[in-house]
Amino acid sequence: EVVVGGGWSGVYWAWRRLDQPGYDASGLCLLEASGRLGGRTYSVRDLALGGHNFTLDVGAYRFSPDMHLPGDVILKLALPTACYEPGCPSAKKDMPKPFQFNYSAPLRRIIDPATGLPAGYATALEAMAREIAAAGATVTLGAELVGIEPRGGAADGAAAGAPALRIKSAAGGATRTERIEPAVVMLNVPRARLLPLPGVASLLGGRVKSALSCIRFDSPKGAGWKNFSRFHSGNGTTALSKAYLGYESAWWRSPAVNLTEGEYPQNAFFPIATSKGPRWSWRWSDGRGPNLL
């Protein structure tokens, strides 16, 4: 069995295979093209900030225990967590109106119990990967899927069972591509990377490929949603960026300023127009770290 992609879905699928009675994990391989696990969950570690060795999550960074995935996984792994917001308010209070989380349990993040600082959201995936490897499975980074083929040259990949995979990897300074024929294939690959690969279109068939190629965003209707609808135009040109700034002296936390968090305009989900074209909005917070800033 081969799992391609070390994001949440791929790692979780491989981890849950260990729960099967009598399962032999020695035949399980988890392959990830990059040098880390996590996909869009990306914990950047060892940042020197304010005298601390800080971990910054530039992707996913918090969860509510009401989110059964990943909340149940993080709790089952017994990872230390703490409330993300001071006072542990309900998650329903986190988003500005008219938005609202469908969760009520306070938002939490994974922490280093020794410092109380963030340990990184990727900690959960790394913990699952350690259990997968300890059970006898193989976890390989730097193994990239570069093509999919019908097994045995059959014209109909579905009829021939799981497809053959072409995997590119590097070892000892040399790059090699090999063909493997697993009995089971689980693909956890972003569709923007998957669909252009050689062999994918013919194996999926027109209907499946069309469904995977569909990109649609249904914007809310009404005058109150005008700016939101313009921002999320659904034409594939919208870009969202997140910036992090660290200061040695947290001037904004002084009694005179007291700007520990906020947003501009009043609701940052409704961005304002600029003379240069892009629409802008801001949300800021002080990072929540004890004595960090």
Backbone as numpy.savetxt, mean C-alpha at the origin, in Angstrom:
# Nx Ny Nz CAx CAy CAz Cx Cy Cz
3.54 -23.54 -5.89 2.70 -22.35 -5.89 3.58 -21.11 -5.89
3.21 -20.13 -6.72 3.99 -18.90 -6.83 3.08 -17.70 -6.64
3.46 -16.83 -5.73 2.79 -15.55 -5.54 3.69 -14.48 -6.13
3.15 -13.71 -7.07 3.92 -12.65 -7.72 3.44 -11.32 -7.17
4.30 -10.63 -6.44 3.95 -9.33 -5.89 3.91 -9.36 -4.37
4.76 -8.55 -3.74 4.86 -8.53 -2.29 4.12 -7.39 -1.63
2.98 -6.99 -2.21 2.11 -6.03 -1.54 1.21 -6.74 -0.55
0.24 -6.03 -0.01 -0.63 -6.60 1.02 -1.32 -7.87 0.56
-1.91 -7.85 -0.65 -2.67 -9.02 -1.11 -1.79 -10.24 -1.27
-0.62 -10.05 -1.89 0.27 -11.19 -2.12 0.81 -11.78 -0.84
1.29 -10.94 0.07 1.85 -11.43 1.33 0.76 -12.08 2.18
-0.41 -11.45 2.23 -1.51 -12.00 3.03 -1.96 -13.35 2.50
-2.06 -13.48 1.17 -2.48 -14.75 0.57 -1.50 -15.86 0.93
-0.20 -15.57 0.80 0.81 -16.56 1.14 0.76 -16.91 2.63
0.57 -15.92 3.46 0.51 -16.13 4.92 -0.67 -17.00 5.31
-1.82 -16.76 4.67 -3.00 -17.55 4.99 -2.89 -19.00 4.50
-2.06 -19.25 3.51 -1.85 -20.63 3.05 -1.29 -21.48 4.18
-0.56 -20.86 5.10 0.03 -21.61 6.21 -1.04 -22.18 7.15
-2.26 -21.63 7.07 -3.34 -22.10 7.95 -3.98 -23.40 7.45
-3.66 -23.80 6.21 -4.26 -25.01 5.66 -3.69 -26.24 6.37
-4.54 -27.10 6.90 -4.05 -28.29 7.61 -3.14 -29.13 6.72
-1.97 -29.47 7.23 -1.04 -30.32 6.50 -0.36 -29.64 5.33
-0.46 -28.32 5.24 0.13 -27.62 4.10 1.65 -27.65 4.15
2.28 -28.01 3.02 3.74 -28.04 2.91 4.22 -26.74 2.30
4.72 -25.84 3.12 5.11 -24.52 2.65 6.39 -24.53 1.83
7.09 -25.64 1.79 8.34 -25.68 1.03 8.11 -25.50 -0.46
6.89 -25.71 -0.92 6.58 -25.52 -2.34 6.00 -24.16 -2.66
6.07 -23.24 -1.71 5.49 -21.91 -1.89 6.60 -20.88 -2.10
6.44 -20.05 -3.11 7.42 -18.99 -3.40 6.70 -17.65 -3.50
7.21 -16.67 -2.79 6.71 -15.30 -2.86 7.77 -14.45 -3.55
7.43 -13.88 -4.71 8.37 -13.13 -5.51 7.99 -11.65 -5.54
8.96 -10.79 -5.32 8.73 -9.34 -5.35 9.80 -8.68 -6.23
9.37 -7.83 -7.17 10.28 -7.25 -8.13 11.24 -6.24 -7.51
10.77 -5.50 -6.52 11.61 -4.46 -5.92 12.48 -5.04 -4.81
13.15 -4.16 -4.10 14.01 -4.61 -3.00 13.34 -4.56 -1.65
12.03 -4.43 -1.61 11.31 -4.36 -0.35 9.91 -4.94 -0.52
9.27 -5.28 0.59 7.87 -5.69 0.59 6.99 -4.48 0.89
5.76 -4.54 0.43 4.82 -3.49 0.81 4.05 -2.87 -0.32
4.63 -2.76 -1.52 3.92 -2.08 -2.59 3.67 -0.63 -2.23
2.40 -0.23 -2.23 2.05 1.16 -1.88 2.21 1.44 -0.39
2.41 0.41 0.40 2.80 0.61 1.80 4.32 0.70 1.84
4.83 1.88 2.15 6.26 2.12 2.02 6.75 2.86 3.27
7.44 2.12 4.12 7.98 2.69 5.35 9.46 3.03 5.14
9.79 4.32 5.18 11.16 4.79 5.02 11.77 4.91 6.42
12.80 4.15 6.68 13.36 4.07 8.03 14.71 4.78 8.14
15.15 4.89 9.39 16.48 5.44 9.72 16.64 6.88 9.27
15.58 7.69 9.46 15.68 9.11 9.18 16.06 9.85 10.46
17.12 10.62 10.42 17.55 11.39 11.59 16.72 12.66 11.66
15.87 12.75 12.67 14.97 13.89 12.78 14.76 14.23 14.25
15.12 15.44 14.63 14.90 15.88 16.00 15.61 15.03 17.03
16.76 14.47 16.68 17.49 13.63 17.61 16.97 12.22 17.72
16.01 11.86 16.86 15.43 10.53 16.87 15.74 9.80 15.57
15.76 8.48 15.63 15.85 7.64 14.45 14.41 7.38 14.01
13.96 8.13 13.04 12.53 8.21 12.73 12.15 7.35 11.53
10.93 6.79 11.55 10.37 6.04 10.42 9.20 6.83 9.86
9.23 7.05 8.56 8.19 7.82 7.89 7.44 6.94 6.90
6.13 6.88 7.03 5.29 6.14 6.09 4.84 7.09 4.99
5.31 6.85 3.77 4.90 7.69 2.65 3.72 7.09 1.90
3.29 5.92 2.32 2.07 5.31 1.79 1.07 5.17 2.92
0.45 4.00 3.03 -0.50 3.76 4.12 0.21 3.89 5.46
-0.52 4.39 6.47 0.16 4.67 7.74 -0.70 4.45 8.98
-1.98 4.20 8.85 -2.84 4.04 10.02 -4.01 3.13 9.68
-4.70 2.64 10.71 -5.82 1.75 10.50 -6.79 1.88 11.66
-8.01 1.45 11.42 -8.99 1.32 12.50 -9.18 -0.16 12.77
-9.26 -0.59 14.03 -9.54 -2.00 14.31 -10.83 -2.49 13.65
-11.72 -1.56 13.29 -12.94 -1.93 12.56 -12.63 -2.41 11.15
-11.47 -2.02 10.62 -11.06 -2.49 9.29 -10.55 -3.92 9.46
-11.37 -4.89 9.20 -10.99 -6.27 9.51 -9.75 -6.70 8.75
-9.54 -6.15 7.59 -8.27 -6.26 6.90 -7.83 -4.84 6.60
-6.73 -4.39 7.17 -5.69 -5.16 7.85 -5.79 -5.20 9.38
-6.82 -4.57 9.96 -6.88 -4.47 11.40 -6.74 -5.79 12.13
-7.49 -6.81 11.69 -7.43 -8.11 12.35 -6.03 -8.72 12.24
-5.37 -8.51 11.11 -4.03 -9.06 10.91 -3.04 -8.43 11.88
-3.07 -7.12 11.99 -2.14 -6.42 12.87 -2.35 -6.85 14.32
-3.60 -7.00 14.73 -3.89 -7.43 16.10 -3.50 -8.89 16.32
-3.72 -9.75 15.31 -3.35 -11.17 15.44 -1.83 -11.33 15.55
-1.10 -10.48 14.85 0.37 -10.52 14.92 0.89 -9.94 16.24
-0.02 -9.39 17.04 0.33 -8.82 18.35 1.37 -7.70 18.22
1.24 -6.89 17.18 2.15 -5.77 17.00 1.73 -4.62 17.91
2.67 -3.95 18.56 2.31 -2.84 19.44 1.75 -1.67 18.64
0.65 -1.11 19.10 0.00 0.01 18.41 -0.37 1.08 19.42
-0.67 2.26 18.91 -1.13 3.37 19.74 -2.09 4.20 18.92
-2.94 4.98 19.60 -3.87 5.85 18.89 -3.11 6.84 18.03
-3.61 7.08 16.84 -2.97 8.04 15.94 -3.26 9.48 16.40
-4.48 9.74 16.82 -4.86 11.08 17.25 -4.83 11.18 18.77
-4.39 12.31 19.31 -4.46 12.51 20.75 -5.90 12.40 21.25
-6.09 11.72 22.35 -7.43 11.56 22.88 -8.20 10.40 22.30
-7.67 9.74 21.27 -8.30 8.56 20.65 -9.75 8.81 20.24
-10.02 9.83 19.44 -11.40 10.07 19.01 -11.87 9.02 18.01
-13.17 8.94 17.81 -13.74 8.02 16.82 -13.19 8.33 15.44
-12.98 7.28 14.64 -12.50 7.48 13.27 -13.47 8.31 12.44
-14.74 8.30 12.82 -15.74 9.07 12.07 -15.48 10.57 12.15
-14.69 11.01 13.14 -14.40 12.43 13.29 -13.16 12.87 12.53
-12.50 11.96 11.85 -11.23 12.29 11.21 -11.40 13.04 9.90
-12.42 12.70 9.14 -12.58 13.29 7.81 -13.47 14.52 7.86
-13.18 15.55 7.06 -14.05 16.73 7.00 -15.34 16.39 6.27
-16.42 17.01 6.68 -17.70 16.79 6.00 -17.61 17.26 4.56
-18.29 16.62 3.63 -19.30 15.56 3.79 -18.72 14.15 3.82
-17.39 14.01 3.94 -16.77 12.69 3.94 -16.83 12.09 5.34
-16.80 10.77 5.39 -16.82 10.11 6.69 -16.31 8.68 6.54
-15.38 8.28 7.44 -14.95 6.90 7.48 -16.13 6.02 7.88
-16.16 4.83 7.32 -17.19 3.87 7.72 -16.73 3.05 8.91
-15.95 3.67 9.78 -15.41 2.99 10.95 -15.57 3.91 12.15
-15.73 3.34 13.32 -15.89 4.14 14.52 -14.74 3.97 15.51
-14.07 2.81 15.51 -12.95 2.60 16.43 -11.85 3.61 16.13
-11.18 4.14 17.15 -10.12 5.14 16.93 -9.03 4.63 16.00
-8.53 5.52 15.16 -7.44 5.18 14.25 -6.17 4.90 15.04
-5.40 3.91 14.61 -4.19 3.49 15.31 -3.04 3.36 14.32
-1.83 3.32 14.84 -0.65 3.08 14.02 0.27 2.13 14.77
1.13 1.44 14.03 2.09 0.52 14.62 3.26 1.33 15.16
3.69 1.01 16.37 4.74 1.82 17.01 5.89 0.94 17.50
6.99 1.61 17.80 8.11 1.01 18.52 7.81 1.19 20.00
7.58 0.10 20.75 7.19 0.25 22.15 8.26 0.94 23.00
9.51 0.91 22.57 10.57 1.52 23.36 10.54 3.04 23.29
10.06 3.59 22.17 10.08 5.04 21.99 8.68 5.64 21.83
7.70 4.81 21.46 6.37 5.33 21.17 6.26 5.96 19.80
7.36 5.95 19.04 7.37 6.52 17.69 6.90 5.48 16.67
6.52 5.93 15.48 6.06 4.98 14.46 7.11 3.93 14.12
6.67 2.67 14.02 7.57 1.59 13.60 7.48 1.36 12.10
6.44 1.91 11.46 6.24 1.71 10.03 5.11 0.74 9.76
4.24 1.13 8.84 3.09 0.28 8.50 3.54 -1.01 7.83
4.73 -0.97 7.19 5.25 -2.17 6.55 5.65 -3.23 7.56
5.69 -2.88 8.85 6.04 -3.85 9.89 5.14 -5.06 9.84
3.87 -4.86 9.55 2.91 -5.98 9.50 3.26 -6.94 8.37
3.59 -6.41 7.19 3.95 -7.28 6.07 5.25 -8.01 6.34
6.20 -7.33 6.96 7.48 -7.96 7.28 7.30 -9.07 8.31
6.38 -8.88 9.25 6.11 -9.92 10.24 5.49 -11.14 9.59
4.54 -10.93 8.67 3.94 -12.06 7.95 5.00 -12.78 7.12
5.87 -12.01 6.45 6.90 -12.62 5.61 7.86 -13.47 6.44
8.17 -13.04 7.66 9.05 -13.85 8.51 8.38 -15.18 8.87
7.09 -15.16 9.13 6.39 -16.40 9.44 6.31 -17.30 8.21
6.14 -16.70 7.04 6.11 -17.48 5.79 7.45 -18.18 5.58
8.55 -17.43 5.74 9.88 -18.02 5.55 10.18 -19.07 6.62
9.75 -18.80 7.86 10.00 -19.76 8.94 9.28 -21.07 8.71
8.19 -21.04 7.97 7.43 -22.26 7.68 8.05 -23.08 6.55
9.10 -22.54 5.92 9.79 -23.28 4.86 9.59 -22.73 3.47
8.78 -21.68 3.33 8.57 -21.08 2.01 9.75 -20.20 1.63
9.79 -19.79 0.36 10.86 -18.95 -0.15 10.31 -17.55 -0.43
10.95 -16.54 0.13 10.60 -15.14 -0.12 11.78 -14.50 -0.85
11.56 -14.06 -2.07 12.65 -13.55 -2.90 12.35 -12.14 -3.37
13.25 -11.21 -3.07 13.16 -9.84 -3.57 13.99 -9.72 -4.85
13.66 -8.74 -5.67 14.40 -8.53 -6.91 14.08 -9.54 -7.99
12.91 -10.19 -7.89 12.47 -11.17 -8.90 11.26 -10.59 -9.63
11.46 -10.17 -10.85 10.45 -9.41 -11.60 9.75 -10.27 -12.65
8.42 -10.20 -12.67 7.64 -10.87 -13.71 7.75 -10.05 -15.00
8.25 -10.70 -16.08 8.44 -9.99 -17.35 7.62 -10.59 -18.48
6.91 -11.68 -18.23 6.09 -12.28 -19.27 5.29 -13.46 -18.75
4.17 -13.74 -19.42 3.31 -14.87 -19.08 3.04 -15.65 -20.36
3.12 -16.98 -20.27 2.95 -17.82 -21.45 2.01 -18.97 -21.16
1.28 -19.44 -22.18 0.50 -20.67 -21.99 1.44 -21.83 -21.69
1.03 -22.70 -20.82 1.89 -23.83 -20.47 1.98 -24.80 -21.64
3.19 -25.27 -21.90 3.38 -26.28 -22.94 3.05 -25.80 -24.33
2.96 -24.46 -24.52 2.67 -23.94 -25.85 1.23 -24.04 -26.26
0.33 -24.38 -25.32 -1.08 -24.49 -25.66 -1.63 -23.14 -26.08
-2.57 -23.16 -27.00 -3.15 -21.92 -27.49 -4.07 -21.29 -26.47
-4.71 -22.10 -25.64 -5.64 -21.61 -24.63 -5.02 -21.80 -23.26
-4.50 -20.70 -22.67 -3.83 -20.80 -21.38 -4.74 -21.29 -20.29
-6.03 -20.91 -20.33 -6.95 -21.33 -19.29 -7.15 -22.84 -19.31
-7.22 -23.40 -20.50 -7.44 -24.84 -20.61 -6.23 -25.63 -20.15
-5.07 -25.00 -20.22 -3.84 -25.71 -19.86 -3.49 -25.57 -18.38
-4.35 -24.92 -17.60 -4.07 -24.72 -16.19 -3.29 -23.44 -15.95
-2.55 -23.40 -14.84 -1.80 -22.19 -14.51 -0.79 -21.88 -15.61
-0.60 -20.61 -15.96 0.35 -20.27 -17.02 1.79 -20.39 -16.55
2.67 -20.43 -17.52 4.10 -20.37 -17.22 4.50 -18.91 -17.05
5.48 -18.67 -16.21 5.92 -17.31 -15.92 7.36 -17.12 -16.35
7.67 -15.93 -16.85 9.05 -15.57 -17.11 9.48 -14.57 -16.03
10.50 -14.93 -15.27 10.96 -14.15 -14.13 12.39 -13.69 -14.37
12.62 -12.40 -14.22 13.96 -11.83 -14.37 14.51 -11.52 -12.99
15.76 -11.93 -12.75 16.40 -11.67 -11.47 17.89 -11.42 -11.71
18.54 -10.91 -10.69 19.97 -10.63 -10.78 20.70 -11.31 -9.63
21.83 -11.91 -9.93 22.65 -12.55 -8.91 24.11 -12.50 -9.34
24.98 -12.11 -8.42 26.40 -12.06 -8.72 26.75 -11.11 -9.84
25.96 -10.03 -9.97 26.24 -9.03 -11.00 25.68 -9.39 -12.36
25.06 -10.57 -12.51 24.52 -11.00 -13.80 23.00 -11.07 -13.73
22.35 -10.70 -14.82 20.89 -10.76 -14.91 20.48 -11.97 -15.74
19.49 -12.69 -15.25 19.02 -13.85 -16.00 17.50 -13.88 -16.00
16.93 -14.48 -17.03 15.49 -14.67 -17.13 15.22 -16.17 -17.26
14.36 -16.66 -16.41 14.04 -18.09 -16.44 12.53 -18.30 -16.55
12.18 -19.46 -17.07 10.77 -19.83 -17.24 10.41 -20.85 -16.18
9.33 -20.57 -15.43 8.88 -21.50 -14.40 7.43 -21.88 -14.66
7.05 -23.08 -14.25 5.70 -23.59 -14.49 5.06 -24.03 -13.17
4.57 -23.09 -12.37 3.96 -23.45 -11.09 2.59 -24.07 -11.28
2.16 -24.84 -10.29 0.83 -25.44 -10.33 -0.25 -24.40 -10.06
0.08 -23.41 -9.23 -0.86 -22.34 -8.87 -0.12 -21.01 -8.97
-0.79 -20.01 -9.55 -0.21 -18.68 -9.66 -1.18 -17.68 -9.05
-0.67 -16.83 -8.14 -1.45 -15.73 -7.58 -0.75 -14.45 -8.00
-1.43 -13.62 -8.80 -0.84 -12.38 -9.29 -1.32 -11.21 -8.45
-0.40 -10.56 -7.75 -0.68 -9.34 -7.00 0.18 -8.25 -7.61
-0.20 -7.85 -8.82 0.59 -6.91 -9.61 -0.31 -5.77 -10.05
0.11 -4.51 -9.92 -0.72 -3.40 -10.40 -1.05 -3.58 -11.87
-2.28 -3.28 -12.24 -2.69 -3.56 -13.63 -1.90 -2.74 -14.64
-1.42 -1.55 -14.22 -0.61 -0.75 -15.14 0.70 -1.45 -15.49
1.17 -2.32 -14.59 2.38 -3.10 -14.86 2.05 -4.44 -15.50
0.89 -4.99 -15.14 0.54 -6.33 -15.61 0.08 -6.34 -17.06
-0.82 -5.45 -17.43 -1.46 -5.53 -18.75 -0.49 -5.41 -19.93
0.58 -4.57 -19.85 1.48 -4.49 -21.01 2.43 -5.68 -21.15
2.50 -6.58 -20.18 3.47 -7.67 -20.25 3.16 -8.60 -21.43
4.19 -9.12 -22.07 3.99 -10.06 -23.16 3.17 -11.28 -22.70
2.18 -11.61 -23.49 1.37 -12.80 -23.23 0.14 -12.57 -22.39
0.06 -11.46 -21.69 -1.07 -11.23 -20.78 -2.38 -11.07 -21.55
-2.37 -10.25 -22.60 -3.60 -9.98 -23.34 -4.21 -11.25 -23.91
-3.39 -12.12 -24.50 -3.93 -13.33 -25.11 -4.44 -14.33 -24.08
-3.78 -14.37 -22.91 -4.21 -15.31 -21.88 -5.48 -14.85 -21.17
-5.63 -13.54 -20.98 -6.80 -13.04 -20.28 -8.06 -13.12 -21.12
-7.91 -12.88 -22.41 -9.09 -12.81 -23.25 -9.64 -11.39 -23.24
-10.43 -11.08 -24.25 -10.91 -9.71 -24.44 -11.75 -9.19 -23.29
-12.67 -10.01 -22.77 -13.59 -9.54 -21.74 -12.86 -9.20 -20.44
-11.98 -10.11 -20.01 -11.25 -9.88 -18.77 -10.30 -8.69 -18.92
-9.60 -8.63 -20.04 -8.67 -7.51 -20.27 -9.42 -6.19 -20.29
-10.61 -6.16 -20.90 -11.39 -4.93 -20.94 -11.81 -4.50 -19.53
-12.20 -5.47 -18.70 -12.61 -5.15 -17.33 -11.44 -4.60 -16.53
-10.27 -5.21 -16.68 -9.09 -4.76 -15.94 -8.58 -3.42 -16.44
-8.90 -3.08 -17.69 -8.43 -1.82 -18.27 -9.35 -0.65 -17.93
-10.52 -0.95 -17.38 -11.50 0.10 -17.12 -11.06 0.98 -15.95
-11.07 2.28 -16.16 -10.78 3.26 -15.11 -11.94 4.23 -15.06
-12.64 4.25 -13.94 -13.83 5.10 -13.83 -13.91 5.68 -12.43
-14.20 6.97 -12.34 -14.44 7.61 -11.05 -15.77 8.32 -11.12
-16.73 7.87 -10.33 -18.06 8.47 -10.31 -18.08 9.63 -9.32
-18.06 10.85 -9.85 -18.05 12.03 -8.99 -19.45 12.32 -8.46
-19.54 12.76 -7.19 -20.85 13.14 -6.65 -21.43 14.30 -7.45
-22.76 14.39 -7.45 -23.44 15.44 -8.20 -23.89 16.56 -7.26
-24.14 17.74 -7.83 -24.65 18.85 -7.04 -23.66 19.99 -6.97
-24.19 21.21 -6.76 -23.35 22.40 -6.75 -22.30 22.36 -5.65
-22.64 21.76 -4.52 -21.71 21.71 -3.40 -20.47 20.88 -3.67
-20.53 20.05 -4.71 -19.39 19.18 -5.04 -18.63 19.68 -6.26
-18.87 20.91 -6.69 -18.31 21.41 -7.95 -16.79 21.29 -8.01
-16.10 21.84 -7.00 -14.64 21.81 -7.03 -14.11 20.39 -6.91
-14.78 19.57 -6.11 -14.34 18.18 -5.96 -14.46 17.46 -7.29
-15.54 17.66 -8.02 -15.75 16.98 -9.30 -14.73 17.44 -10.33
-14.37 18.73 -10.30 -13.36 19.22 -11.24 -12.00 18.61 -10.94
-11.71 18.48 -9.65 -10.40 17.94 -9.24 -10.29 16.48 -9.63
-11.33 15.71 -9.37 -11.35 14.29 -9.71 -12.11 14.13 -11.02
-11.46 14.56 -12.09 -12.14 14.62 -13.38 -12.37 13.26 -14.01
-11.64 12.24 -13.54 -11.82 10.91 -14.10 -11.17 10.73 -15.45
-10.38 11.72 -15.91 -9.76 11.61 -17.23 -8.33 11.08 -17.16
-7.90 10.66 -15.96 -6.57 10.07 -15.83 -5.44 11.07 -15.70
-5.76 12.38 -15.62 -4.70 13.39 -15.56 -4.51 13.94 -14.15
-5.34 13.53 -13.20 -5.24 14.04 -11.84 -4.02 13.44 -11.14
-3.25 14.29 -10.46 -2.10 13.82 -9.70 -2.21 14.32 -8.27
-1.94 13.46 -7.33 -1.95 13.83 -5.92 -0.54 13.70 -5.37
-0.10 14.68 -4.62 1.24 14.65 -4.03 1.16 14.91 -2.54
2.06 14.30 -1.79 2.13 14.50 -0.35 3.56 14.88 0.00
3.71 15.95 0.77 5.05 16.43 1.14 5.21 16.37 2.65
6.44 16.04 3.09 6.76 15.99 4.52 7.91 16.95 4.80
7.74 17.78 5.83 8.78 18.70 6.26 9.06 18.47 7.74
10.33 18.44 8.11 10.69 18.27 9.51 11.46 19.48 10.01
11.10 19.95 11.18 11.74 21.13 11.77 12.35 20.78 13.12
13.53 21.31 13.39 14.14 21.10 14.69 13.40 21.86 15.78
12.88 23.05 15.43 12.15 23.86 16.40 10.70 24.00 15.93
9.80 23.48 16.69 8.38 23.47 16.29 7.72 24.79 16.69
7.98 25.83 15.91 7.46 27.16 16.23 5.94 27.21 16.23
5.30 26.34 15.43 3.85 26.41 15.31 3.11 25.87 16.53
3.86 25.23 17.45 3.20 24.68 18.63 3.21 25.66 19.80
3.72 26.86 19.56 3.76 27.86 20.63 2.33 28.31 20.94
2.07 28.80 22.19 0.73 29.25 22.55 0.21 30.36 21.63
1.13 31.19 21.11 0.69 32.31 20.28 0.20 31.85 18.91
0.78 30.78 18.39 0.41 30.31 17.05 -0.57 29.14 17.14
-0.20 28.11 17.86 -1.07 26.95 18.09 -1.65 26.38 16.81
-0.78 26.08 15.87 -1.22 25.51 14.60 -0.72 24.06 14.49
-1.11 23.24 15.44 -0.65 21.86 15.41 -1.27 21.06 14.28
-2.42 21.50 13.79 -3.05 20.83 12.65 -4.05 21.78 12.01
-4.36 21.50 10.77 -5.33 22.32 10.07 -5.38 22.01 8.59
-6.12 22.79 7.85 -6.25 22.60 6.41 -6.65 23.90 5.75
-6.34 24.00 4.47 -6.71 25.17 3.69 -6.98 24.72 2.26
-8.12 25.14 1.67 -9.19 25.94 2.28 -9.87 25.23 3.43
-11.03 25.71 3.85 -11.69 25.16 5.03 -11.88 23.66 4.94
-12.13 23.17 3.74 -12.21 21.73 3.48 -11.20 21.41 2.39
-10.11 20.76 2.75 -9.02 20.52 1.80 -9.41 19.57 0.68
-10.52 18.87 0.82 -10.97 17.99 -0.25 -11.63 18.76 -1.39
-11.79 20.07 -1.21 -12.33 20.93 -2.25 -11.26 21.95 -2.60
-10.30 21.59 -3.46 -9.13 22.45 -3.74 -9.52 23.75 -4.44
-8.63 24.72 -4.34 -8.86 26.02 -4.95 -8.09 26.12 -6.26
-8.57 26.98 -7.15 -7.91 27.18 -8.44 -6.68 28.07 -8.26
-5.73 27.91 -9.15 -4.53 28.76 -9.17 -4.39 29.37 -10.56
-3.59 30.44 -10.63 -3.41 31.11 -11.92 -2.61 30.27 -12.90
-1.89 29.24 -12.40 -1.04 28.42 -13.25 -1.73 27.13 -13.71
-2.94 26.90 -13.26 -3.65 25.72 -13.73 -3.95 24.66 -12.67
-2.92 24.12 -11.97 -3.19 23.07 -10.98 -4.06 23.60 -9.84
-4.91 22.74 -9.31 -5.72 23.09 -8.16 -4.99 22.60 -6.90
-5.06 23.40 -5.82 -4.27 23.12 -4.63 -5.14 23.09 -3.38
-4.71 22.24 -2.46 -5.27 22.26 -1.11 -4.20 21.72 -0.17
-4.31 22.04 1.12 -3.30 21.65 2.09 -3.95 21.08 3.34
-3.34 20.06 3.91 -3.67 19.58 5.24 -2.34 19.40 5.98
-2.28 19.78 7.24 -1.02 19.66 7.96 -1.28 19.20 9.39
-0.26 18.56 9.95 -0.30 18.16 11.36 1.13 18.12 11.87
1.30 18.00 13.18 2.64 18.09 13.75 3.37 16.76 13.84
2.80 15.71 13.29 3.47 14.42 13.26 3.15 13.53 14.45
2.56 14.09 15.49 2.06 13.31 16.63 3.17 12.65 17.47
4.44 12.85 17.12 5.51 12.17 17.86 5.80 12.85 19.18
5.92 12.12 20.27 6.23 12.74 21.56 7.64 13.35 21.53
7.68 14.67 21.75 8.96 15.42 21.78 9.73 15.30 20.47
8.99 14.93 19.39 9.71 14.75 18.12 10.05 16.09 17.50
9.09 17.01 17.50 9.31 18.28 16.81 9.19 19.44 17.79
